[in-house]
Amino acid sequence: MCLGIPGRLTGIEEQDGLRVGTVDFGGVRKQVCLAYTPQAGVGDYVIVHVGFAISVVDATEAQRTLAVLRAMGDVLEQELGP
């Protein structure tokens, strides 16, 4: 299954000319490409799909989506991997 998972952007930097960020998914942190979300800033919630932040969402929507995903069992763990 491939899902877009919401997470909070905790840091931004540039790597090899690309804007990348660290996104916190409830304790699991991953590096993601921010090329599709140039407006995203630290503290914003972004939807991440296959390593790319594809949209910015408000905190309420992000929390609601995370609650639904958590209710589905181990879906978050499967999507985020090790």
C-alpha positions as CSV (number, residue, x, y, z in Angstrom):
1,M,0.0,0.0,0.0
2,C,1.3,3.5,-0.8
3,L,-0.2,6.3,1.4
4,G,0.5,10.0,1.8
5,I,1.4,10.3,5.5
6,P,1.2,13.7,7.3
7,G,4.1,14.7,9.4
8,R,5.5,17.9,11.0
9,L,8.4,19.6,9.3
10,T,11.1,20.1,12.0
11,G,14.1,21.4,9.9
12,I,15.0,22.5,6.4
13,E,18.3,22.5,4.6
14,E,19.7,22.4,1.1
15,Q,21.4,19.3,-0.3
16,D,22.9,19.2,-3.7
17,G,20.8,22.1,-4.8
18,L,17.6,20.6,-3.5
19,R,15.5,21.8,-0.6
20,V,15.0,19.0,1.9
21,G,13.5,18.7,5.3
22,T,13.3,16.5,8.3
23,V,9.7,15.4,9.0
24,D,8.5,14.0,12.3
25,F,5.9,11.3,12.0
26,G,5.0,10.9,15.7
27,G,8.5,10.1,16.8
28,V,9.9,8.6,13.5
29,R,11.9,11.2,11.6
30,K,12.7,11.0,7.9
31,Q,14.4,13.2,5.4
32,V,12.1,14.3,2.5
33,C,12.4,16.3,-0.6
34,L,10.5,19.7,-0.5
35,A,10.7,20.5,-4.2
36,Y,6.9,20.3,-4.6
37,T,6.2,22.4,-1.5
38,P,8.4,25.5,-1.7
39,Q,6.0,27.3,0.7
40,A,6.5,24.8,3.5
41,G,8.2,26.1,6.6
42,V,9.4,24.7,9.9
43,G,6.4,23.7,12.0
44,D,4.1,23.1,9.1
45,Y,2.5,19.8,8.5
46,V,3.1,18.2,5.1
47,I,1.7,15.1,3.3
48,V,4.6,12.8,2.4
49,H,4.5,10.2,-0.4
50,V,7.5,8.1,-1.4
51,G,9.9,10.6,0.1
52,F,8.4,13.8,-1.3
53,A,6.3,16.4,0.5
54,I,3.4,16.8,-1.9
55,S,1.2,19.3,0.0
56,V,1.0,21.4,3.1
57,V,-2.0,20.7,5.4
58,D,-3.2,22.4,8.6
59,A,-2.5,20.8,11.9
60,T,-6.1,19.8,12.5
61,E,-6.3,17.9,9.2
62,A,-2.9,16.2,9.9
63,Q,-4.0,15.0,13.3
64,R,-7.3,13.7,12.0
65,T,-5.6,11.8,9.2
66,L,-3.0,10.3,11.7
67,A,-5.9,9.2,13.9
68,V,-7.5,7.4,11.1
69,L,-4.2,5.7,10.1
70,R,-3.5,4.7,13.7
71,A,-7.0,3.1,13.9
72,M,-6.1,0.9,10.9
73,G,-3.5,-1.0,13.0
74,D,0.1,-1.2,11.9
75,V,-0.4,0.8,8.6
76,L,1.9,3.7,9.8
77,E,4.7,1.3,10.7
78,Q,4.5,-0.5,7.4
79,E,4.6,2.7,5.4
80,L,7.4,4.4,7.4
81,G,9.5,1.3,7.6
82,P,12.7,1.0,9.6
